């Protein structure tokens, strides 16, 4: 079988956190305006835990032979013992010592734990990315771009509809070879998205006549936006380099973030930063499986847990691979021989579980597909059904999951269920979408923002909603207002000092509203100015009244 080697450490790392360093963005010519900041109220659980629970990474402990080298890798004698050294030896971008870059570098240096967490997420994939960049004669600085884009989280989804480790919006993803359908999203597939990102960046570099700074800026905000900024400067007789352009705030910070990371990798010893060690070898391969295969069955054949398999194969939305491909899986090299042997012995009918279903009066292909969590076209293909007409009393053969659906923890449905089941402050409402509903209409009806509704339901504000879709909506609980400087009868205010970890999208105003404090107080407690840009992961000291939360 044909192998494409990928880099992974001995352990398979869980990468479920949606902690994203970069602000949400869109790879399209038109740059979206920033949505209104989401304001919600801190729950007692958030306060008591000080919002410092790290949901980023759980470690799946490796089996004893996880470091076995099967001889699939070509040893490169010039390389040191970790992939950071391989990157470090080929960095070429000049690093300007200007305020925009040094501010970003200072933040990373002050938050080494963040770099460690991101390094752990990068561990399964960084070696492969480096290999692909070298094969395409691309700057190795681009290997660090997924840190800026998604903190190396292949499940990241921004409010600008960008998805995956490289953060592609649907249109640009399809434009550069990332298939997207009910079964599969190539924007989250590490192989497909990395190849697509390289194609897109090569296109942008050519578009801007070899200027990598402009190409990177365009990757963030679209080539049209950057091109207009260049033309505007030309008309005014101004320089047209990246640092001189009038670009969106996010884009102005985007390139400096990447350069700051490159500088840290290049001078980690000098800056006293210890990068999470990632071995400079490949121990995971891309395996051809030939046709559709249930992921639970694949995990069983490979001797992996289902979540381990899904972590390495985040492109698959459902309980099985796409019936029309891609027909490959990423597996640890030391699991490949036993997997191939077991797969060869597996009969075609055993690749999926099957159920014989008797069509009832009133059934439609859509209802049956929904009932069995599968796709209409697949039912039609298997049963040789032409058109959409079916007859009551006849039987259909339906492919079904071999395990319970809630076992596929990282499937699209289960990730959505986890998002919608989170307990937040206020009163939870369930809205079933009716024909004609829009997020804008719902936001007005429930007096919440469209961005809030999108966040509560794992969507982007510009995503479309469909009749029958279930939406979770949180409204502020009704409370009795008390005049300022007046306390409730027989109640003594209880103040707790907590540490709050800044989240993506946070602002001084949002945090102040969330904890019922003032921006001036936040500034005083943390010796900050509101004009200073807050960074995800930054810690703030707050004094919070928890009287009514005890």
Buried (B, 14 or more C-beta within 10 A) or exposed (E): EEBBBBBBBBBBBBBBBBBBBBBBBBBBBEBBEBBEBBBBBBBEEBBEEBBEEEEBBEEBEBBEEBBBEBEBBEEEEEBEEBBBBBBBEBBEBEBBEEEBBBBBBEBBBEBBEBBBBBBBBBBBBBBBBBBBBBEEEBBBBBBBBBBBBBBBBBBBBBBBBBBBBBBBBBBBBBBBEBBBEBBBBBBBBBBBBBBBBBBBBBBBBEBBEEBBBBBBBBBBBBBEBBBBBBEEBEEEEEEBEBBEBEBBEBBBBBBBBBBBBBBBBBBBEEBEBEBBBBBBBBBBBBBBBEEBBBBBBBBBBBBBBBBBBBBBBBBBBBBBBBBBBBBBBBBBBBBBEEBBEBBEEEEEEEBBBEEEBEBEEEBEBEEBBEEBBBBBBBBBEBBEBEEEEBEEEEEBEBBBBBBEBEBBBBBBBBBBBEBBEEEBBBEBEEBEBEEEBEBEEBBEEBEBBBBBBBBBBBBBBBBEBEEEBEBBBBEEEEEEEEEEEEEEEEEEEEEBEBEBBBBBBBBBEBBBBBBEBEBEEBBEBBEBEEEEEBBBBBBBEBEBBBBEBE
